Amino acid sequence: MGLLIKILLLLLVSHLVLAFSDNKTPDDEVTRMLLQFKKSSVESDPNVLLLNWNLSSSSSSSSSSPCSWFGVSCSPAGVVTSLNLSNAGISGSLNFNHLVFLTHVDLQHNSFSATDSDILSAPCAIETLDLSNNKVNGVNVGSSVISSCTNLSILYMSYNLFSGEFSALDFGSRCASLTYLNLSHNALSGSEFPPSLRNCRLLETLDLSYNNLQSKIPGTSLASLGNLRQLNLAHNNFSGEIPSELAQLCGTLVELDLSSNSLSGGLPLSFGSCSSLVSLNLGTNQLSGDFITTVISNLQSLRFLYLPFNNMSGPVPLSLTNYSQLQVLDLSSNAFTGNIPSGFCSSSSALEKILLPGNIISGTVPVEFGNCKNLRTIDLSFNNLSGPIPVQIWRLPNLLDLIMWANNLSGGIPEGICTNGGGNLQMLVLDNNLISGTIPKSISNCTNMMWISLSSNKITGEIPRGIGNLVNLAILQMGNNSLSGLIPAELGNCRSLIWIDLNSNELSGSIPSELADQAGLVVAGIVSGKKFAFVRNEDGIVCRGAGGLVEFEGVRPERLERFLTVHSCPTTRIYSVMELYTFSSNGSMIYLDLSYNSLSGTIPDRLGNMNDLQVLNLGHNLLTGIIPSSFGGLRALVVLDLSHNILNGFIPVSLVILSFLSDLDVSNNNLTGSIPSGGQFRTFPASIYENNSCLCSLPFLLPCGGRDCPMVTNTPVRKHSEVKIDWNILSAEFGFIVGFGSFIGPLVFCMTWRKLFFETMEDVAYRILPV
């Protein structure tokens, strides 16, 4: 009896599919199947997008058609053809059997799940299916879709939970229509490909990147796909040599990506016949040899060549200068030596990016680069280049990124940048060179600038006030130079600025309170996605500054670790990250290092408004006055260095609530009073308080008022300081605040309340605690 029911169901679905193909699908049957899909597959619809999926809304039209339902599309004749529920936030267990009459189905970026028990069991009319970014985890689900949907042409199943042997995926004999297959970003494993994959002879794109496939690339199996145009096997665990059989695809192959595996050897000579190849990515492997000259030089259609992080050596091949169509050349982190060939750029050059960091290249920067009018990115970092940067490069009209840090470059930055061409500059990274002269005032015209790093050079003069015009500026690093004059107050106008490092210069005057003007206004995203490392100095006494931010895309981490500047301190720590922001909106600066200058005056109380500040280093200056109690509002603070100044007064008890504070140094000042004993203060060594003659209590075990020091409380003298406190009432008030949190909002968001709170807490705490 059960078998009979299944046969009748198959006949019914087959009738629907045939009727649909003749534009005769009954509207009421289509409506029923869509509603059945909603009932069986949709467990959660948080955005209530399927609210109008009901019979009353469909019957309100004269045709009783669901064409007005969310996500449903119909042909001009009113026949339902497509369902698009992408990015709808829907979750549930997917039942394909109620969608078999559709031609196009897009369910990407939801939370649909499907296991091997949810296989498609009915004939299917679907031609394009997008299930990417869901939670599908059954290999048999994919097999059933491919075998049942005989007209299936495009299948996206990336970013799901597929696991197990890739060879278990059965393409059957019905994948003859399949032209696009994307299974990337799953957990497929194994060393063999499905034998039935050979039946997909019309396949043009195969993307298996970001899986766990291993062993040798099955060249013979892939060579049978005679129409393949794009093949992506990147970010797997393939090893051995690149199979020469893949070259049998040269008649059609346009893009080949084998990057981020463990491939060795070179590119087989047979690939020299790949005359249609436009993009070749073999980066992050263990390739070696002279295949650039013997093979790649024959690929005259090539526009994108990526060979970073391999083991190639010798001079940069001259044959690379013969490509008229080459747009991107990436030879990062190999062992190339000698000079950069001068023939890269001609008047007809299409070159947009030239990436040669992390090699052993010497000589000068070629003047001929100035002929590459399409150049957008030049990265020559971590080499042995010397001499000035040719003025022709500064005038390139489309240049976005000029990155040449860690060389021996000399000369200056010319006046007129971003005026005589080059107005699109976004990244200027020249740290650790021998650059001299002053910072040109015309830098204020670089309105697209996001990142300026000029640290560890020989730059003199003042910081131009016009930098405050750079509304997109996020990173400003000019430490370890000989800059003089004042810190421009206009920096407070930079609404994207999250990182200022001006340590080890000759800056004077006061710290502008305007630096806090952007607090609460910064939006994340300006430099998101940039690859960088933060080299943090762990010994502030010996090392200058809190550390430094370095852009090191294209440089091996182990080479960065051996870099002399990194190890100029006894102890350093390197953080390699892609994301910098700790907030999405309403943010503030996260790093401020003004140490080792000659700054004077008091510390602006408004710096306590920078709620996202993680590093604040003001050590080794001539600052006077007290430590602002508003610093208790710096809840994200990790590093606070106020050492080697002329600060007086006491350490604010408000700092006790800074739960992330791990590095504190207030040594070598004129601080007095007792040291707070709560919070992170329990963990700090005595050395951070040294040479403050009248600090007392833990960890010195000295009574306050001893050693000819006056008896003091950690409270500024105020007229109301002698007012008696009713401790019973105060205890009740504390209990109310802790229990109900009614003052949390004002303390966090209202600076007047917060300042008053901290001052009052200091007054109360030091009346409670014995001295």
Salt bridges, closest charged atoms under 4 A:
GLU29 OE2 - ARG32 NH2 2.55
GLU490 OE2 - ARG465 NH2 2.83
ASP517 OD1 - ARG606 NH2 2.59
GLU538 OE2 - ARG536 NE 3.31
GLU538 OE1 - ARG573 NH2 3.08
ASP663 OD2 - ARG536 NH2 2.03
ASP763 OD2 - ARG718 NH2 3.50
ASP763 OD1 - ARG767 NE 2.84
